[in-house]
């Protein structure tokens, strides 16, 4: 038995020599047991990481190509957008000074939303440049040849490219559909205030269906006052006019808590009851009409300020009202999905063109790639213009470039080195 006594402020074991030796042996054994348990725990962690490495769906080749792809993609975005910001600021600085634009709004409202908007808009160009640039480097260093010589098929090499393309496509679609439109509200508002002072802020001869069988007409609408002139509201039942309202002005109540609240001034109503007609008039009438100012006057780039669910709701509501000026909204709605899908097509074209080792290096591959991407952007722009100006179906116009370039991707994929 060991008893501890305090000697000079320290606990010293007291007892027989055998008991004290047994106590120290016990302490040594406990320390060794702690070391062994720590080694076992650390060994189990290493075993877990080794198991994850062995059973990971991505090989070292996949991680290498994905890292090269995404790194080059984001580097090209940072480089090109930085140059674009410098050129845009140099071009717009006169307008900023002329209209006394605050520096805070220039930075936070305009350029902070300018960068993600144009990065996402030209994402296909950045993807194409990134694929051609680093794949050509791999081909020049004979890395593609080394991969193929080990028995790896070209389809297996393309797999990490497709994984990277999927990451970029999902990222861009989520940004373009839900995040960027929120920032575009500030950007478009800034542009309308300080850059596009000559914008149209009125509309004439507006006619739309407010509800089933109820047609509204406004002779002229002023956005600055949110007021319409020469307003009429007709109600039809079984294709017969049963009620007619005519007013000098109608103004949207921006202070009301409830939506669709309008104030009608100098009005007259005619209630048609068979052979009878009841006429009433008044100076002012508060009423609820299912119209909002954005339904009457479509502002510049309004479609870019709506998220995809809001865009779908707006298109369906305007179609139900018989509003004809919604082509640009339909083009924007379908373009968001088509642009994301184009990432896969352009990735296949890029890797198929640049995977072959050439004597002239990157020049030919980059030249062919730029020619194809510029052709794609021009094709997409022309098709969108047809949908907006020629009433061409928006879904067909937006997806035609993808269909055409899908066949081009298949052609270059078959010609790729095996």
KARA-V221664 format. One record per pair of residues at least 6 apart in sequence whose ideal C-beta (glycine too) atoms are under 7 Angstrom apart, sorted by sequence separation. I is the first residue (numbers start at 1). J is the second residue. D is the distance in Angstrom with one decimal. If there is no record, write none. Layout:
BEGIN
i:I j:J d:D
i:I j:J d:D
END
This chain:
BEGIN
i:138 j:144 d:5.3
i:148 j:154 d:7.0
i:209 j:215 d:5.7
i:210 j:216 d:4.9
i:236 j:242 d:6.8
i:358 j:364 d:5.7
i:386 j:392 d:4.2
i:4 j:11 d:4.4
i:5 j:12 d:5.9
i:13 j:20 d:5.2
i:192 j:199 d:5.6
i:221 j:228 d:4.5
i:234 j:241 d:5.9
i:235 j:242 d:5.5
i:270 j:277 d:5.9
i:271 j:278 d:4.2
i:319 j:326 d:6.9
i:358 j:365 d:6.9
i:387 j:394 d:4.5
i:4 j:12 d:6.8
i:207 j:215 d:6.7
i:208 j:216 d:6.0
i:220 j:228 d:6.9
i:235 j:243 d:4.2
i:253 j:261 d:4.3
i:294 j:302 d:6.9
i:303 j:311 d:6.8
i:306 j:314 d:6.1
i:318 j:326 d:4.8
i:4 j:13 d:5.8
i:5 j:14 d:5.2
i:220 j:229 d:4.8
i:253 j:262 d:6.6
i:270 j:279 d:5.4
i:13 j:23 d:6.0
i:96 j:106 d:6.1
i:147 j:157 d:5.7
i:207 j:217 d:4.8
i:218 j:228 d:4.0
i:219 j:229 d:5.4
i:220 j:230 d:6.7
i:234 j:244 d:5.4
i:252 j:262 d:5.8
i:253 j:263 d:5.7
i:387 j:397 d:3.8
i:2 j:13 d:4.7
i:3 j:14 d:4.8
i:206 j:217 d:6.9
i:219 j:230 d:3.0
i:251 j:262 d:6.7
i:268 j:279 d:6.7
i:269 j:280 d:4.9
i:315 j:326 d:5.7
i:354 j:365 d:4.2
i:386 j:397 d:5.4
i:3 j:15 d:5.9
i:206 j:218 d:4.5
i:218 j:230 d:6.9
i:233 j:245 d:4.2
i:250 j:262 d:5.4
i:251 j:263 d:5.1
i:353 j:365 d:5.2
i:2 j:15 d:4.7
i:218 j:231 d:5.4
i:232 j:245 d:6.6
i:268 j:281 d:4.4
i:384 j:397 d:6.2
i:1 j:15 d:5.9
i:205 j:219 d:6.8
i:232 j:246 d:5.1
i:250 j:264 d:5.2
i:267 j:281 d:6.7
i:315 j:329 d:5.4
i:383 j:397 d:4.2
i:384 j:398 d:6.8
i:204 j:219 d:6.7
i:206 j:221 d:6.1
i:217 j:232 d:4.6
i:267 j:282 d:5.8
i:314 j:329 d:6.3
i:315 j:330 d:6.0
i:353 j:368 d:5.6
i:383 j:398 d:6.7
i:204 j:220 d:5.0
i:231 j:247 d:4.6
i:249 j:265 d:4.7
i:353 j:369 d:5.9
i:2 j:19 d:5.0
i:216 j:233 d:5.3
i:247 j:264 d:4.6
i:248 j:265 d:5.9
i:249 j:266 d:6.9
i:266 j:283 d:6.3
i:383 j:400 d:5.3
i:1 j:19 d:6.0
i:2 j:20 d:6.1
i:202 j:220 d:6.5
i:203 j:221 d:4.9
i:231 j:249 d:6.9
i:247 j:265 d:6.4
i:248 j:266 d:3.9
i:265 j:283 d:6.7
i:267 j:285 d:5.6
i:311 j:329 d:6.2
i:315 j:333 d:6.4
i:383 j:401 d:6.1
i:202 j:221 d:6.2
i:214 j:233 d:6.8
i:215 j:234 d:4.9
i:229 j:248 d:6.9
i:231 j:250 d:4.2
i:247 j:266 d:6.1
i:265 j:284 d:5.5
i:350 j:369 d:6.0
i:202 j:222 d:5.2
i:229 j:249 d:5.7
i:247 j:267 d:3.8
i:2 j:23 d:4.9
i:202 j:223 d:6.4
i:214 j:235 d:5.2
i:228 j:249 d:6.8
i:246 j:267 d:6.7
i:263 j:284 d:6.6
i:264 j:285 d:4.4
i:311 j:332 d:6.5
i:312 j:333 d:6.5
i:380 j:401 d:4.7
i:201 j:223 d:4.2
i:213 j:235 d:6.2
i:227 j:249 d:5.8
i:228 j:250 d:4.6
i:245 j:267 d:6.2
i:246 j:268 d:5.3
i:311 j:333 d:4.9
i:379 j:401 d:4.5
i:201 j:224 d:5.7
i:213 j:236 d:4.5
i:263 j:286 d:5.7
i:264 j:287 d:6.0
i:295 j:318 d:6.9
i:349 j:372 d:6.2
i:213 j:237 d:6.2
i:227 j:251 d:4.4
i:245 j:269 d:4.9
i:226 j:251 d:6.2
i:262 j:287 d:5.8
i:303 j:328 d:5.4
i:308 j:333 d:6.9
i:376 j:401 d:5.8
i:85 j:111 d:6.2
i:225 j:251 d:7.0
i:226 j:252 d:4.3
i:243 j:269 d:6.9
i:244 j:270 d:4.5
i:303 j:329 d:4.7
i:261 j:288 d:5.9
i:262 j:289 d:5.2
i:298 j:325 d:5.7
i:346 j:373 d:6.9
i:226 j:254 d:6.6
i:243 j:271 d:5.5
i:260 j:288 d:5.1
i:304 j:332 d:6.7
i:308 j:336 d:6.3
i:85 j:114 d:6.9
i:243 j:272 d:6.7
i:260 j:289 d:5.9
i:303 j:332 d:4.0
i:376 j:405 d:5.8
i:85 j:115 d:6.8
i:131 j:161 d:7.0
i:242 j:272 d:5.4
i:260 j:290 d:5.1
i:241 j:272 d:6.2
i:260 j:291 d:6.5
i:260 j:292 d:6.7
i:231 j:264 d:7.0
i:259 j:292 d:6.9
i:81 j:115 d:5.6
i:84 j:118 d:6.4
i:81 j:118 d:6.4
i:81 j:119 d:5.5
i:127 j:168 d:6.2
i:252 j:293 d:5.5
i:77 j:119 d:5.2
i:123 j:168 d:7.0
i:77 j:126 d:5.1
i:123 j:172 d:5.0
i:76 j:126 d:5.0
i:120 j:172 d:5.5
i:73 j:126 d:5.8
i:76 j:129 d:5.2
i:331 j:384 d:5.1
i:73 j:127 d:6.3
i:76 j:130 d:5.4
i:120 j:175 d:5.4
i:120 j:176 d:5.1
i:331 j:387 d:5.1
i:73 j:130 d:4.1
i:331 j:388 d:6.2
i:345 j:402 d:6.1
i:72 j:130 d:4.1
i:116 j:175 d:6.6
i:349 j:408 d:6.3
i:353 j:412 d:5.8
i:120 j:180 d:5.9
i:327 j:387 d:5.6
i:328 j:388 d:5.3
i:334 j:394 d:5.4
i:338 j:398 d:4.7
i:342 j:402 d:5.6
i:345 j:405 d:5.2
i:349 j:409 d:4.8
i:352 j:412 d:3.8
i:69 j:130 d:6.3
i:72 j:133 d:5.7
i:327 j:388 d:4.5
i:334 j:395 d:5.0
i:338 j:399 d:5.4
i:341 j:402 d:6.0
i:345 j:406 d:5.5
i:348 j:409 d:4.3
i:352 j:413 d:4.9
i:355 j:416 d:5.5
i:356 j:417 d:5.1
i:69 j:131 d:6.9
i:72 j:134 d:4.6
i:355 j:417 d:5.7
i:117 j:180 d:5.6
i:331 j:394 d:4.9
i:335 j:398 d:5.1
i:349 j:412 d:5.4
i:352 j:415 d:6.9
i:116 j:180 d:5.5
i:327 j:391 d:7.0
i:330 j:394 d:3.7
i:334 j:398 d:4.2
i:338 j:402 d:5.6
i:345 j:409 d:5.0
i:352 j:416 d:4.2
i:69 j:134 d:6.8
i:348 j:413 d:5.6
i:68 j:134 d:4.7
i:331 j:397 d:7.0
i:116 j:183 d:6.5
i:117 j:184 d:6.2
i:226 j:293 d:5.4
i:327 j:394 d:6.4
i:331 j:398 d:6.2
i:113 j:183 d:3.7
i:117 j:187 d:6.6
i:223 j:293 d:6.8
i:113 j:184 d:6.3
i:113 j:186 d:5.7
i:114 j:187 d:6.3
i:216 j:289 d:6.8
i:113 j:187 d:4.0
i:223 j:297 d:5.2
i:216 j:291 d:6.3
i:221 j:296 d:5.0
i:221 j:297 d:5.9
i:109 j:186 d:4.3
i:110 j:187 d:5.9
i:109 j:187 d:6.7
i:218 j:296 d:6.7
i:210 j:289 d:5.9
i:211 j:290 d:5.9
i:110 j:190 d:4.7
i:210 j:290 d:5.1
i:109 j:190 d:4.7
i:210 j:291 d:6.0
i:105 j:190 d:6.0
i:206 j:296 d:5.5
i:69 j:161 d:6.5
i:101 j:194 d:4.3
i:203 j:296 d:6.2
i:66 j:160 d:5.0
i:70 j:164 d:5.8
i:203 j:297 d:4.7
i:65 j:160 d:3.9
i:69 j:164 d:4.0
i:73 j:168 d:6.5
i:99 j:194 d:4.4
i:65 j:161 d:6.6
i:62 j:159 d:6.8
i:66 j:163 d:6.1
i:62 j:160 d:4.2
i:66 j:164 d:5.0
i:96 j:194 d:6.3
i:99 j:197 d:6.9
i:95 j:194 d:6.3
i:95 j:195 d:5.4
i:62 j:163 d:6.9
i:199 j:300 d:5.9
i:92 j:195 d:6.5
i:196 j:300 d:6.7
i:192 j:300 d:6.7
i:209 j:320 d:6.9
i:210 j:321 d:6.8
i:209 j:321 d:4.4
i:188 j:301 d:4.9
i:208 j:321 d:4.3
i:209 j:322 d:4.7
i:208 j:322 d:5.7
i:208 j:323 d:5.0
i:188 j:304 d:6.9
i:188 j:305 d:5.7
i:184 j:304 d:4.7
i:185 j:305 d:4.7
i:184 j:305 d:4.6
i:181 j:304 d:6.4
i:181 j:305 d:5.4
i:181 j:306 d:5.6
i:181 j:307 d:4.9
i:178 j:307 d:5.3
i:177 j:307 d:6.2
i:178 j:308 d:7.0
i:177 j:308 d:4.0
i:177 j:336 d:5.5
i:176 j:336 d:5.0
i:173 j:336 d:6.4
i:173 j:337 d:7.0
i:173 j:340 d:4.1
i:172 j:340 d:5.7
i:169 j:340 d:4.3
i:169 j:341 d:7.0
i:169 j:343 d:4.3
i:168 j:343 d:5.5
i:169 j:344 d:6.8
i:165 j:343 d:4.8
i:165 j:344 d:5.0
i:162 j:344 d:6.6
i:165 j:347 d:4.3
i:162 j:347 d:6.9
i:161 j:347 d:5.3
i:158 j:348 d:7.0
i:161 j:351 d:5.2
i:158 j:351 d:6.1
i:144 j:355 d:5.2
i:145 j:357 d:6.7
i:124 j:339 d:6.7
i:135 j:350 d:6.8
i:139 j:354 d:6.3
i:142 j:357 d:6.9
i:123 j:339 d:7.0
i:127 j:343 d:5.5
i:131 j:347 d:5.6
i:135 j:351 d:5.3
i:139 j:355 d:5.8
i:139 j:356 d:6.4
i:140 j:357 d:6.5
i:124 j:342 d:5.3
i:128 j:346 d:4.9
i:132 j:350 d:4.9
i:136 j:354 d:4.4
i:139 j:357 d:4.5
i:124 j:343 d:6.6
i:127 j:346 d:5.6
i:131 j:350 d:3.3
i:135 j:354 d:4.1
i:127 j:347 d:6.2
i:131 j:351 d:5.6
i:135 j:355 d:5.9
i:132 j:353 d:6.7
i:140 j:361 d:6.0
i:124 j:346 d:5.4
i:128 j:350 d:5.2
i:132 j:354 d:4.7
i:131 j:354 d:7.0
i:136 j:362 d:4.3
i:136 j:365 d:5.2
i:132 j:365 d:5.6
i:132 j:366 d:5.6
i:132 j:369 d:4.4
i:128 j:369 d:5.7
i:128 j:373 d:4.6
i:125 j:373 d:5.6
i:124 j:373 d:6.8
i:124 j:376 d:7.0
i:154 j:416 d:5.4
i:154 j:417 d:6.7
i:154 j:418 d:5.6
i:148 j:417 d:6.6
i:144 j:417 d:7.0
END
